[in-house]
């Protein structure tokens, strides 16, 4: 067996994690309860993008987001509050992380996946600049369309067209929803992402996101408006099940802020030679480099089940390239 640490794939990266990409052990057989507990503890009991999204949701609902009792009629005031509730965290978090990692170079190239810098002059990007391209599509399209979905839910809730979950009525389900929302997001993301790789949709929309082979924080939700409409369609669950604004905003921040970290291009945030927070997602970084692999997330093993899993090894790259040759033989995107 080839030594993972020294296989040919390691040479293609500035930094690559020292072991193959791990998937959620919940779906392994025989069961490994200890591994499952450690997996979920890393998301819920440590500083992670999951806990960050939850804290942001609590803060938003407790302060600036409107009450559903006030949203039965569309009004500029509460619609603006929803927009700012998505826009300002996106600007502050993404801009702050980009400034630290790329402008200030606060940790140099330590734990940076790709050897290359972000593109400053390239006709491939809107405005000829990768960061400006990503900022435009994130804010002008992504936050706008995300706001529309969120406003529609608040409007429907204000009119009694969707059921509101109450903690005092069903405390167990109220809390359990927070654990189930990332599972729903993983399920939805895999299937809509596979759809976006259908050649007509890829050429129309998804190719814009894949301009970012070497990703940065602003790449996270830098997408074509058509893709944003499909990507944010995960909001549909909240129109069906009885949920609470806390659940909706938790999901909203998972879908808008988590990609900022997973596309950061760095494995972790380092300060003073100590890891402060896990950042990048090498699983998804592989997708941006090799395209036809790792369509989903590590939360559910859809890619393993459907034969598109790349574990970061040289053999994984060989398998992916062989699959690409079979897929694209005689096809032009």
C-alpha positions as CSV (number, residue, x, y, z in Angstrom):
1,X,0.0,0.0,0.0
2,X,1.3,3.5,-0.9
3,X,2.3,5.7,2.0
4,X,-0.3,8.5,2.0
5,X,2.1,11.1,3.4
6,X,4.5,10.6,0.6
7,X,2.4,9.7,-2.4
8,X,2.4,11.8,-5.6
9,X,-0.6,13.9,-4.7
10,X,1.3,15.6,-1.8
11,X,3.5,17.4,-4.3
12,X,0.5,19.1,-5.9
13,X,-0.3,21.1,-2.8
14,X,1.3,23.6,-0.6
15,X,-0.4,21.9,2.3
16,X,-2.4,18.7,2.4
17,X,-3.8,17.1,5.6
18,X,-1.6,14.2,6.8
19,X,-4.3,11.5,6.4
20,X,-7.1,10.7,4.0
21,X,-10.3,12.7,4.1
22,X,-12.7,11.2,6.8
23,X,-16.4,10.9,6.4
24,X,-19.1,10.8,9.1
25,X,-18.6,7.5,11.0
26,X,-22.3,7.4,11.6
27,X,-22.7,5.6,8.3
28,X,-20.0,3.0,8.8
29,X,-20.6,-0.7,9.6
30,X,-20.1,-2.2,12.1
31,X,-21.2,0.8,14.3
32,X,-18.5,2.9,16.0
33,X,-20.3,4.8,18.7
34,X,-17.2,6.3,20.2
35,X,-16.1,7.7,16.8
36,X,-19.6,9.0,16.2
37,X,-19.6,10.9,19.5
38,X,-16.2,12.4,18.8
39,X,-17.4,13.4,15.3
40,X,-20.4,15.3,16.6
41,X,-18.6,16.7,19.6
42,X,-16.2,18.4,17.2
43,X,-19.1,20.2,15.6
44,X,-21.2,21.1,18.6
45,X,-18.8,21.3,21.6
46,X,-15.8,23.1,20.0
47,X,-15.4,26.3,18.1
48,X,-16.7,25.4,14.7
49,X,-18.7,26.9,11.8
50,X,-21.7,25.0,13.2
51,X,-21.6,26.6,16.6
52,X,-20.7,30.0,14.9
53,X,-23.9,29.8,12.8
54,X,-26.0,28.9,15.8
55,X,-24.6,31.8,17.8
56,X,-25.2,34.1,14.9
57,X,-28.8,32.9,14.6
58,X,-29.4,33.5,18.3
59,X,-27.9,37.0,18.1
60,X,-29.9,37.8,15.0
61,X,-33.3,36.7,16.2
62,X,-32.8,38.3,19.6
63,X,-31.8,41.7,18.2
64,X,-32.3,42.8,14.6
65,X,-34.5,40.2,12.9
66,X,-38.3,41.0,12.9
67,X,-40.9,39.2,14.9
68,X,-43.3,37.1,12.9
69,X,-46.1,39.1,14.5
70,X,-45.0,42.1,12.4
71,X,-44.4,40.4,9.1
72,X,-47.9,39.7,7.8
73,X,-47.6,42.7,5.5
74,X,-44.6,43.5,3.3
75,X,-43.0,46.6,4.7
76,X,-39.7,48.2,3.9
77,X,-38.5,48.4,7.5
78,X,-38.6,44.7,8.3
79,X,-37.5,43.6,4.8
80,X,-34.5,45.9,5.2
81,X,-33.8,44.3,8.6
82,X,-33.7,40.8,7.0
83,X,-31.5,42.0,4.2
84,X,-29.0,43.6,6.6
85,X,-29.2,40.5,8.8
86,X,-27.7,38.6,5.9
87,X,-25.6,41.3,4.3
88,X,-23.6,42.7,7.2
89,X,-22.4,39.3,8.7
90,X,-21.4,38.3,5.2
91,X,-19.3,41.4,4.7
92,X,-17.8,41.4,8.2
93,X,-17.0,37.7,8.4
94,X,-15.8,37.2,4.8
95,X,-14.0,40.5,4.6
96,X,-12.3,40.0,8.0
97,X,-11.2,36.5,7.1
98,X,-9.9,37.6,3.7
99,X,-8.0,40.5,5.2
100,X,-6.3,38.3,7.8
101,X,-5.4,35.5,5.4
102,X,-4.7,37.3,2.2
103,X,-4.2,41.0,2.7
104,X,-2.3,41.0,6.0
105,X,-1.1,37.4,5.4
106,X,-1.5,36.9,9.2
107,X,-0.3,33.3,9.0
108,X,1.7,33.5,5.8
109,X,1.3,30.3,3.8
110,X,1.0,28.1,6.8
111,X,-1.7,25.5,6.2
112,X,-2.6,27.0,2.8
113,X,-3.8,24.3,0.5
114,X,-3.0,25.7,-3.0
115,X,0.5,26.9,-3.9
116,X,-0.9,29.7,-6.1
117,X,-2.1,33.2,-5.1
118,X,-5.6,34.5,-5.9
119,X,-5.9,35.9,-9.4
120,X,-5.4,39.7,-9.6
121,X,-5.4,40.1,-13.4
122,X,-7.4,37.5,-15.4
123,X,-10.0,37.8,-18.1
124,X,-11.6,34.8,-16.6
125,X,-13.1,36.9,-13.9
126,X,-15.6,39.7,-13.9
127,X,-13.7,43.0,-13.5
128,X,-10.5,40.9,-14.3
129,X,-10.0,40.3,-10.6
130,X,-10.9,37.1,-8.7
131,X,-11.7,38.8,-5.4
132,X,-13.8,41.6,-6.9
133,X,-15.6,39.0,-9.1
134,X,-16.4,36.9,-6.0
135,X,-17.5,39.9,-4.0
136,X,-19.9,41.1,-6.7
137,X,-21.6,37.7,-7.2
138,X,-21.8,37.0,-3.4
139,X,-23.3,40.3,-2.5
140,X,-25.3,41.4,-5.5
141,X,-26.8,38.0,-6.3
142,X,-26.2,35.7,-3.3
143,X,-27.3,37.9,-0.5
144,X,-30.2,39.3,-2.6
145,X,-31.7,35.9,-3.5
146,X,-31.1,34.6,0.0
147,X,-33.0,37.6,1.3
148,X,-35.9,36.9,-1.0
149,X,-36.3,33.4,0.3
150,X,-36.0,34.6,4.0
151,X,-38.5,37.4,3.5
152,X,-40.9,35.0,1.9
153,X,-40.7,32.7,4.9
154,X,-41.2,35.6,7.4
155,X,-44.1,36.9,5.3
156,X,-45.7,33.4,5.2
157,X,-45.2,33.0,8.9
158,X,-46.7,36.4,9.6
159,X,-49.8,35.4,7.7
160,X,-50.1,32.0,9.4
161,X,-49.4,30.1,6.2
162,X,-46.5,28.2,7.8
163,X,-46.5,26.6,11.2
164,X,-44.3,28.0,13.9
165,X,-42.5,25.6,16.3
166,X,-42.6,26.6,20.0
167,X,-40.0,25.4,22.5
168,X,-42.5,25.2,25.3
169,X,-44.8,23.0,23.3
170,X,-42.2,20.5,22.0
171,X,-38.8,21.1,23.5
172,X,-37.2,17.8,22.3
173,X,-38.2,18.4,18.7
174,X,-37.2,22.1,18.9
175,X,-33.7,21.1,19.9
176,X,-33.5,18.1,17.6
177,X,-34.2,20.3,14.6
178,X,-30.8,21.9,15.1
179,X,-29.1,18.5,14.7
180,X,-31.2,17.6,11.7
181,X,-30.8,20.8,9.7
182,X,-27.2,20.1,8.8
183,X,-28.2,16.6,7.6
184,X,-31.0,18.1,5.5
185,X,-28.5,20.7,4.1
186,X,-26.0,17.9,3.2
187,X,-28.7,15.9,1.5
188,X,-30.0,18.9,-0.5
189,X,-26.6,20.2,-1.4
190,X,-25.4,16.9,-2.9
191,X,-28.4,16.5,-5.2
192,X,-28.6,20.1,-6.4
193,X,-24.8,20.1,-6.8
194,X,-25.0,17.0,-9.0
195,X,-27.8,18.8,-11.0
196,X,-25.5,21.9,-11.4
197,X,-22.9,19.6,-13.1
198,X,-25.5,18.6,-15.8
199,X,-23.8,20.1,-18.8
200,X,-26.5,22.7,-19.8
201,X,-26.7,24.0,-16.2
202,X,-23.0,23.9,-15.8
203,X,-22.4,26.0,-18.9
204,X,-25.2,28.4,-18.0
205,X,-24.5,28.9,-14.3
206,X,-22.2,26.6,-12.3
207,X,-19.1,27.4,-14.4
208,X,-19.1,30.8,-12.8
209,X,-18.5,29.3,-9.4
210,X,-15.9,26.9,-10.8
211,X,-13.8,29.8,-12.1
212,X,-12.4,29.5,-8.6
213,X,-10.1,26.5,-8.9
214,X,-7.9,28.2,-6.2
215,X,-10.5,29.4,-3.7
216,X,-10.6,32.1,-1.2
217,X,-13.2,33.3,1.4
218,X,-15.2,35.3,-1.1
219,X,-15.5,32.3,-3.3
220,X,-17.9,30.6,-0.9
221,X,-21.3,31.7,-2.4
222,X,-19.9,33.4,-5.5
223,X,-22.4,31.9,-7.9
224,X,-24.6,32.7,-10.9
225,X,-28.1,33.9,-10.0
226,X,-29.6,30.7,-11.5
227,X,-27.4,28.7,-9.1
228,X,-28.3,30.9,-6.2
229,X,-32.0,30.2,-6.8
230,X,-31.4,26.5,-6.8
231,X,-28.8,26.5,-3.9
232,X,-31.1,28.5,-1.6
233,X,-34.1,26.3,-2.5
234,X,-33.2,24.3,0.7
235,X,-35.3,27.0,2.4
236,X,-38.3,25.0,1.1
237,X,-38.1,22.7,4.1
238,X,-39.1,25.5,6.4
239,X,-42.3,26.1,4.4
240,X,-43.4,22.5,5.1
241,X,-42.3,21.6,8.6
242,X,-43.2,23.7,11.7
243,X,-40.0,25.5,12.6
244,X,-38.9,28.7,14.4
245,X,-37.0,31.8,13.2
246,X,-34.0,30.4,15.1
247,X,-34.0,27.3,12.9
248,X,-34.4,29.3,9.7
249,X,-31.6,31.7,10.6
250,X,-29.3,28.9,11.7
251,X,-29.8,27.3,8.3
252,X,-29.4,30.6,6.6
253,X,-26.0,31.3,8.2
254,X,-24.9,27.7,7.6
255,X,-25.6,28.3,3.9
256,X,-24.1,31.8,3.7
257,X,-21.2,31.8,6.3
258,X,-20.1,28.2,6.4
259,X,-18.9,28.4,2.7
260,X,-16.8,31.4,3.7
261,X,-14.7,29.2,5.9
262,X,-14.8,26.0,3.8
263,X,-13.6,28.0,0.8
264,X,-11.0,29.9,2.8
265,X,-8.1,28.0,1.1
266,X,-6.5,27.3,4.5
267,X,-6.9,24.3,6.7
268,X,-7.1,26.2,10.0
269,X,-6.8,29.6,11.5
270,X,-3.4,29.9,13.2
271,X,-2.3,32.6,15.7
272,X,0.8,32.3,17.8
273,X,1.7,28.9,16.3
274,X,-1.5,27.5,17.7
275,X,-4.6,26.4,15.8
276,X,-7.6,28.6,16.8
277,X,-10.3,27.2,14.6
278,X,-10.7,24.6,11.8
279,X,-11.3,26.5,8.5
280,X,-11.0,24.8,5.2
281,X,-12.6,21.7,3.8
282,X,-10.0,19.7,1.9
283,X,-12.9,17.4,0.8
284,X,-14.4,20.4,-1.1
285,X,-11.1,21.8,-2.1
286,X,-10.5,18.6,-4.1
287,X,-13.8,19.2,-5.9
288,X,-12.7,22.7,-7.0
289,X,-9.4,21.3,-8.4
290,X,-10.7,18.0,-10.0
291,X,-14.4,19.0,-10.6
292,X,-16.0,15.5,-10.9
293,X,-15.6,14.3,-7.4
294,X,-16.8,15.2,-3.9
295,X,-20.1,16.7,-4.9
296,X,-21.6,16.5,-1.4
297,X,-20.2,17.0,2.1
298,X,-18.4,14.9,4.7
299,X,-21.6,14.8,6.7
300,X,-23.2,12.1,4.5
301,X,-21.3,9.7,2.3
302,X,-23.2,10.2,-0.9
303,X,-20.0,10.4,-2.9
304,X,-18.8,7.1,-1.5
305,X,-22.1,5.5,-2.3
306,X,-22.1,6.8,-5.9
307,X,-18.4,6.2,-6.6
308,X,-17.3,9.9,-6.7
309,X,-15.4,10.1,-3.5
310,X,-11.9,11.5,-3.5
311,X,-10.0,10.9,-0.3
312,X,-7.1,13.2,-1.2
313,X,-4.7,10.5,-2.3
314,X,-2.9,10.0,-5.6
315,X,-5.1,7.0,-6.3
316,X,-8.2,9.1,-5.7
317,X,-6.9,11.6,-8.3
318,X,-6.2,8.8,-10.8
319,X,-9.7,7.4,-10.3
320,X,-11.3,10.8,-10.7
321,X,-9.4,11.6,-13.9
322,X,-10.3,8.2,-15.3
323,X,-14.0,8.9,-14.6
324,X,-13.6,12.3,-16.2
325,X,-12.3,10.7,-19.4
326,X,-15.3,8.4,-19.5
327,X,-17.7,11.2,-18.8
328,X,-16.4,13.7,-21.2
329,X,-15.6,11.4,-24.1
330,X,-17.3,12.9,-27.1
331,X,-18.9,15.7,-25.0
332,X,-18.2,19.4,-25.2
333,X,-19.3,21.7,-22.3
